Amino acid sequence: MRSRLWLVIVAVLSIATLAVGLRVGAGDAVRAAIVYGAPLPAGGGHAAWQLRTELDDGRERTAETTAFTAAVRARGVTRTIEGATNDDGVAEIAFDAPGLATGDDVELEVRDARGLLLAQGRADWPKQPPRREPPRGLLRPTRVEGALRLSVAVLGARLAPGQSGRVWVRVDAAGEPPREPRVDATPDPGLDVTRAFAPAGPTCPRWGVVEVTPRGHIGGLLLSAHDALGRKGEWYGAMPIAAGAMHVNAPLVAAPGPVKVQIVSASARALAYAELDDAKGRVAAAVVPLVGEPPTGEVSFDAQGPGLGWLVVSGEPDGAVAMRDATRAMPLWIGPGAPCEADLAGIAPASFERFVAVDGFVRQRALLAARRRRGRLIALGALALGSLLETLLLLRAAREGREGLAKLERALGADEGAGSKAAARSRAALDLLAVLLLSALGFALLFALVEWQSR
């Protein structure tokens, strides 16, 4: 009876330890932060990067709203940034470090409100600076004909539905330049001409502007030109309309200093992602809450320049990366020497690639893998030790059985023949072998289950 009790106790303890080991190595969801870097602006010394907090349950990642404290160390200075990620799990972090240049050591440490580590490490700069896409330049026509040749550009590269936009038109001709050119604009359905063609005057020689307002997501414009010499020309093409884009109201030329930007959403968006870029990289960025009807928000950027910059506004955290879909990019000239507005319209914004500066999930995955290894070691160790103990107990029980049988035989005398005794011993040996093999099979099954769960 005592041997049977020990067999049960060992089995129960082995299974309990196995369960604990599997629980230790269970793949629970992990929460971490990723810091996305962007090219530094002209002159360096400042970085405007983006932080995202996410929850990974082993199947997919979802945005996680988290209060955080970020410590940034670069060029001998330490900056501490406190904030909280929004419903998209996004927050903008900016830091100054005198003399900061691409490739410098930048150490980042991000913790949540409870002090738990979300991300830590040195910024992993790309081996080569991200390349900007070549500007798209003037609009491509579907049809162009006549002695007068028209060039067309849209200020900001794309129009927004419901907001008036400026379409710049230049009239050229072979031989003698156009004399007193006039342009008639005929829109397709879904596009309204809100202001007829008007020459720009001496500020933009040979250019004129037509104001149009998209009412939908597609629309074309027919431009018919003629001059005092009787020459004619036509240009027809689709207008670039950013479906679902926000309205951006900002100056085209500004002095160095704060620049106010108003953002209006034509849809029910509650957030806008705005940033200021220059020719080299990201100068500043902000997440702008939109409230009221229609949803409206304002943000102010400290623009130092001098030169051309871009105000990029999108409803998505990474809208400025590809400059497509509902992203708007409006030119902003800082300081003196601003070119003609038509010249700015002829320059399309160029996007730049971001890079993963620090990925907190790398560390979290390493910790999770180590925990799984420890859990599997506990589970397999419990199985190995349990199988050994069970085998020893079975052997002990078999020996006790043989001793009991021998005593019984001595008590009964030598009535049985030698054949009967040999047969009894043979049956006992087969019974013991069957029990041992059955026990081994059970533990092998548990081993297989542990390995299958650990994958």
Secondary structure, DSSP 8 states (H G I E B T S, - for coil): -HHHHHHHHHHHHHHHHHHHHHHHT----EEEEEEEE----TT-SEEEEEEEEEEE-SS-EEE---EEEEEEEETTEEEEEEEE--TTSEEEEEEE-TT--TT--EEEEEEETT--EEEEEE----SS---------S---SEEEESEEEEEEETTSSB-TTS-EEEEEEEEESSS--SS-EEEEEE-TTEEEEEEEEE-GGGSTTEEEEEEEESSS--EEEEEEE-TTS-EEEEEEE--B-TT--EEE--SEE-SEEEEEEEE-SSS--EEEEEEE-SSSEEEEEEEE-BTTTTEEEEEEEE--SEEEEEEEESSTTHHHH--TT-EEEEEEESS----HHHHHTS-------EEEEEHHHHHHHHHHHHHHHHHHHHHHHHHHHHHHHHHHHHHHHHHHHHHHHHHHHHH-S-S-HHHHHHHHHHHHHHHHHHHHHHHHHHHHHHHHHHHHT-
